[in-house]
Amino acid sequence: MAILHPFSALRPPNERAKQVSSVPYDVVNSEEARALAANNPLSFLHVSRPEIDLPNGTDIYSDEVYRKAEENFHSLIKNCPLVREEVPSIYLYRLIMGDHEQIGVVACCAVDEYDSDVIRKHERTRRDKEDDRTRHMLELQAQTGPVFLTYRARRDIDTMVMETMMANALYDFTADDGIQHTIWRVPDPVRFVQAFREIPYLYIADGHHRAASASRARAELKKKNSAHSGDEEYNFFLAVIFPDDQLQILPYNRIVRDLNGQSRDEFLSKTKKVFDVSEKAVPTPTVAGNWSMYLDNHWYGLSLPANTSKPKGAVESLDV
């Protein structure tokens, strides 16, 4: 079953929510984060990407960076100010991008369920990125970004979501990139906790490194706590959970900057040894298990040969 854990959020006053909000830490580099946070001391990028407040060229994994993160975090709490929710709560989070709308439940999920694969994964993680977010959590004693989860939609949860949205929202603003963000606080979190107990699995859509880091941080804190009970806050991680029928996952494309000294024809010849290659392909594949490749101003379609043995599991058979 899926365990939801209400939590006492640190959150800004309504009129400053747009200033505090920021893109996820891992979708921008230092230079881009510095530009986005320029002239905005309340941007959360000062916490999630603290190297932007240090000299250019600073090693982003240096002790100085984590000290700056902690300093900036406490400064934001004091100067914004961030106020702790009076009672542990669950929230709804709506994103509107163009014509697309999706509404997720914001709560904490159990690290035990991540470790035992009740929360399902679909990609491996890099140790250096895990090291970074684990240390960031431990230094701040806080989690600064949610894991993006999904579940098979249920009508009873949809009904509770619609009922909650009839109340006034805590926050409602449109960010500079045109995406609208709206958040409601759930008045009766117990109903959502009970409903999610009927959900057999949750699936990570994005945030594998944040989830892995929460698991590692829990292990560190558990080791230091001789009175560990399993109820401590470090046994849970922040997540936003969207139903699968609303989910929109954008393409994740890869750019290869050169062909390692090969001509186009040499490269295509080697590609054809692995894939069936077609010409005049469309930029977005229309069939699962196919890929589109743009080379020398031309789109090619790639697919696995017909005799390829394909895994049958839901996770194992993903294109990745």
C-alpha positions in Angstrom: 0.0 0.0 0.0 1.1 3.6 -0.4 1.8 5.4 2.9 1.1 9.2 2.9 2.5 11.2 5.8 1.2 14.7 6.4 3.9 17.3 7.2 4.4 20.7 8.7 5.6 22.7 5.7 7.7 25.8 5.8 5.9 28.2 3.4 6.0 31.9 2.4 3.3 34.5 2.7 0.9 34.5 -0.2 2.2 37.8 -1.7 5.8 36.4 -1.8 5.2 32.9 -3.2 6.1 33.9 -6.8 9.4 35.4 -5.7 10.3 32.4 -3.6 9.3 29.8 -6.2 12.0 28.5 -8.6 12.7 25.8 -11.2 14.1 22.5 -9.9 17.8 22.6 -9.0 18.8 20.1 -11.7 17.2 21.6 -14.8 19.6 24.6 -14.8 23.4 25.0 -14.6 25.1 27.5 -12.3 25.1 30.3 -14.9 21.4 29.8 -15.7 20.5 29.7 -12.0 22.5 32.9 -11.4 20.6 34.7 -14.2 17.2 33.5 -13.0 17.9 34.6 -9.4 19.4 37.9 -10.2 18.0 40.8 -8.2 15.7 38.4 -6.3 17.1 37.6 -2.9 14.0 35.5 -2.1 14.5 33.0 -5.0 14.8 29.5 -3.7 17.7 29.0 -6.1 19.9 30.7 -3.5 19.2 27.6 -1.4 19.1 24.8 -4.0 22.0 26.3 -6.1 24.0 28.3 -3.5 27.1 28.5 -5.7 25.4 31.4 -7.5 26.3 33.5 -4.4 30.0 32.5 -4.6 32.7 33.5 -7.1 32.4 32.0 -10.6 34.3 28.8 -10.9 33.6 27.7 -7.3 33.5 23.9 -7.1 29.8 23.1 -6.7 30.6 20.2 -4.4 32.9 22.1 -2.1 32.3 22.6 1.7 31.9 26.3 1.0 28.8 25.6 -1.1 27.0 23.6 1.5 27.8 26.1 4.2 26.3 28.8 1.9 23.2 26.7 1.3 22.6 26.5 5.1 23.3 30.2 5.5 20.9 31.2 2.7 18.2 28.8 4.0 18.2 30.4 7.4 18.3 33.8 5.9 15.2 33.0 3.8 13.3 31.6 6.8 14.0 34.9 8.7 13.7 37.5 6.0 10.8 36.2 3.8 9.7 35.0 6.3 8.9 31.3 5.9 6.3 30.2 8.4 5.8 26.6 9.6 2.3 25.2 9.1 0.6 24.9 12.5 -0.5 21.3 12.0 0.8 18.5 9.7 -1.0 18.9 6.4 -1.4 17.5 2.9 -1.7 19.8 -0.1 -3.0 19.8 -3.7 -0.7 21.3 -6.4 -2.1 22.2 -9.9 0.0 23.0 -12.9 -1.4 24.6 -16.0 0.9 24.8 -19.0 -0.9 25.9 -22.2 -3.9 23.7 -22.6 -2.6 21.0 -20.2 -3.7 20.8 -16.6 -2.6 18.3 -13.9 -3.3 18.1 -10.2 -1.2 16.3 -7.7 -1.3 15.4 -4.0 1.6 16.8 -2.0 2.6 14.7 1.0 5.6 12.8 2.4 6.1 9.2 1.3 7.8 6.4 3.2 11.5 5.8 2.6 10.8 2.1 3.6 8.4 1.9 0.6 11.2 3.3 -1.7 13.7 0.8 -0.3 11.3 -2.1 -0.7 10.2 -1.2 -4.3 6.6 -0.4 -3.4 7.6 2.9 -4.9 8.9 1.7 -8.3 12.0 3.0 -10.1 12.9 3.0 -13.8 16.4 4.4 -14.0 19.7 4.1 -12.3 21.3 6.9 -10.3 24.7 8.5 -10.4 26.7 8.4 -7.1 28.0 12.0 -7.5 24.5 13.4 -7.8 23.3 11.3 -4.8 26.3 12.5 -2.8 25.4 16.1 -3.5 21.7 15.9 -2.5 22.3 13.7 0.5 24.8 16.2 1.9 22.4 19.1 1.0 19.6 17.4 3.0 21.9 16.6 6.0 23.4 20.1 6.2 20.0 21.9 6.0 18.1 19.2 7.9 15.4 19.7 5.2 14.3 18.4 1.9 14.2 21.2 -0.7 12.5 19.6 -3.7 9.8 17.0 -4.2 10.0 13.6 -5.9 7.5 13.5 -8.8 5.4 10.3 -8.5 2.4 8.9 -10.3 -0.3 6.3 -9.5 -3.1 4.6 -11.3 -6.0 7.1 -11.1 -9.0 6.3 -8.8 -12.4 7.9 -8.9 -12.7 8.3 -5.1 -9.4 10.3 -5.0 -10.5 12.4 -8.0 -13.7 13.2 -6.1 -11.8 14.3 -3.0 -9.5 16.4 -5.1 -12.4 18.2 -6.7 -14.0 18.9 -3.4 -10.8 20.4 -2.0 -10.4 22.7 -5.0 -13.8 24.3 -4.3 -12.1 26.1 -1.3 -9.9 29.2 -1.7 -6.3 28.4 -2.8 -3.3 29.2 -0.6 -1.3 30.3 -3.6 -2.2 31.1 -7.2 0.3 32.7 -9.5 1.8 32.5 -13.0 5.5 32.2 -13.2 7.7 34.1 -15.7 7.7 31.0 -18.0 3.9 31.2 -18.3 3.1 28.1 -16.2 0.4 28.7 -13.6 0.8 27.2 -10.1 -2.0 26.8 -7.6 -1.9 25.2 -4.2 -4.6 24.2 -1.8 -4.3 22.9 1.8 -6.4 19.8 2.4 -8.7 20.3 5.3 -9.0 16.6 6.2 -5.7 14.8 5.4 -6.8 11.6 7.0 -9.2 10.9 4.1 -6.3 11.1 1.6 -4.1 8.9 3.8 -6.8 6.2 4.0 -7.6 6.4 0.2 -3.9 6.0 -0.7 -3.7 2.8 1.4 -5.7 1.2 -1.4 -3.0 2.2 -4.0 -0.6 -0.8 -4.4 2.3 1.0 -6.1 3.6 4.4 -6.7 5.9 5.1 -9.7 8.8 7.6 -9.9 8.3 9.8 -12.9 11.1 12.1 -12.0 13.4 12.6 -9.0 15.3 9.3 -8.7 18.3 11.1 -7.3 16.2 13.0 -4.7 14.6 9.7 -3.6 17.9 7.8 -3.4 19.4 10.7 -1.4 16.5 10.7 1.0 17.1 7.0 1.6 20.8 7.6 2.2 20.1 10.6 4.5 17.7 8.4 6.5 20.4 5.7 6.9 22.9 8.3 8.2 20.4 9.8 10.7 19.1 6.5 11.8 22.7 5.3 12.6 23.2 8.4 14.8 19.9 8.0 16.6 20.0 5.3 19.3 16.3 5.8 20.1 15.2 5.4 16.5 11.5 4.5 16.3 10.6 4.7 12.7 8.3 7.7 13.2 10.9 10.3 12.8 10.6 12.9 10.0 13.7 11.5 8.3 11.8 8.3 7.5 9.8 10.1 4.9 10.5 12.2 1.8 8.6 15.0 0.1 6.6 14.1 -3.0 4.0 15.3 -5.4 1.8 12.5 -6.7 -0.1 12.9 -10.0 -2.8 10.4 -11.4 -1.6 8.7 -14.5 -4.5 9.9 -16.6 -3.4 13.5 -16.2 0.3 12.9 -16.5 2.3 14.7 -19.2 5.9 13.7 -19.5 7.8 15.7 -22.0 10.5 14.2 -24.3 14.0 13.9 -22.9 16.2 14.2 -25.9 20.0 13.7 -26.2 22.4 15.8 -28.2 25.6 14.2 -29.6 27.9 17.0 -30.7 30.1 15.1 -33.1 30.5 11.7 -34.7 34.0 11.0 -33.3 35.7 11.5 -36.7 33.3 9.5 -38.7 31.5 10.7 -41.8 27.7 10.6 -41.9 27.7 7.5 -44.1 30.2 5.7 -41.8 28.1 6.5 -38.8 24.8 5.4 -40.5 26.5 2.1 -41.7 27.4 1.3 -38.1 23.9 2.3 -36.8 22.3 -0.1 -39.3 24.2 -3.0 -37.7 22.2 -2.4 -34.5 18.9 -0.9 -35.6 16.5 -1.0 -38.6 17.0 2.5 -40.1 14.3 4.2 -42.2 14.5 7.6 -43.9 11.9 10.4 -44.0 11.0 9.8 -40.4 8.9 12.2 -38.2 10.6 14.1 -35.3 8.3 12.4 -32.7 8.0 8.6 -32.9 4.5 7.3 -33.1 5.1 3.8 -31.9 6.7 2.6 -28.6 10.1 1.1 -29.1 11.0 3.5 -32.0 13.4 6.4 -31.9 13.9 9.5 -34.1 17.4 10.6 -35.0 18.3 14.0 -36.5 21.5 13.9 -38.5 22.8 16.3 -41.1 19.5 18.1 -41.5 17.6 14.9 -42.0 15.3 12.8 -39.7 15.9 9.0 -39.5 13.7 6.4 -37.8 15.4 3.8 -35.6 13.7 0.6 -34.4 14.9 -2.7 -33.0 15.1 -5.6 -35.5 12.1 -7.9 -35.5 14.0 -10.8 -34.0 15.1 -8.8 -31.0 14.0 -10.3 -27.7 12.0 -7.7 -25.8 11.4 -7.7 -22.0 7.8 -8.1 -20.9 7.7 -6.3 -17.6 6.1 -2.8 -17.4 9.3 -1.2 -16.2 11.7 -3.4 -18.1 10.0 -2.8 -21.4 10.3 1.0 -21.3 12.1 2.6 -24.2 14.9 3.8 -22.0 
